[in-house]
Amino acid sequence: MKPIHILILLLATSVSCVTPARKAESNPQAGDGPRAQSESEMESIGAARRELASLERDLEAQSLALLIEEMDSEAQLQEARRELLEKERSLSVARQKLAQYRDVEKELELQKSQLSVDRALSRLEAQRQDLEGILEIYEGEEEARAKEEIIRRNRKDVEFAQRHLEQERLQARQVAEFEVPIKLEGLEWALNKAEAEFAQAQRALQRTEQKNRLGLLKVRNQLADLEAKLLVQRQKLEKLEAGQDGGEGSR
């Protein structure tokens, strides 16, 4: 064999040995494929776990928010009920006062003022009778000085009794035409006010109940949404972890 032929044969053998190694170098992913897939799965699982932990924290915070909302709601309801009870008592007192004055005290005041008039009238009549008796006694007396002095005093007593009677009549008219109506009107106004405040307290209680019911409903709905999201996230994480376990088993 000629030397040239031997050289060509050696070169061909070298090329055939080098080609497989170069092919392996030109396709580096052929050996790293399972490893890259495993890293991607781990990243997905880590992200799912972080999301699950975040949802669990949100759920815990929302549970505390619900507890606080329930406590605030109960406190507001107790305050509204206490206010309603207080207004109900005020209304009862206002009704009792009006009934007491209208049915009892009003008549007592009128009778008292009339009794004062009757006493003044009785006193006037007594003074007049005394004067008439004095005039009869001293009708034939010659001592004019003593007679006139006694008569003058008795006439003064009659005059004072007359003035006292007029004053009592004026006072009785004042009571009947002004004081009694004013007191009655004031008690009626107080009753109307108490009724209005009681009705307002009733509406306030109803509004508080509805407002609290709405607030609790919103918080509970948010809590239910978080629980649903948490369940979905747990299922997602379980699937990812199950997929990873299956992949490792097959490898």
Secondary structure as GFF3:
##gff-version 3
##sequence-region A 1 251
A	DSSP	alpha_helix	3	26	.	.	.	ID=ss1
A	DSSP	alpha_helix	29	100	.	.	.	ID=ss2
A	DSSP	pi_helix	101	105	.	.	.	ID=ss3
A	DSSP	alpha_helix	106	137	.	.	.	ID=ss4
A	DSSP	three_ten_helix	138	140	.	.	.	ID=ss5
A	DSSP	alpha_helix	144	174	.	.	.	ID=ss6
A	DSSP	pi_helix	175	179	.	.	.	ID=ss7
A	DSSP	alpha_helix	180	250	.	.	.	ID=ss8
###
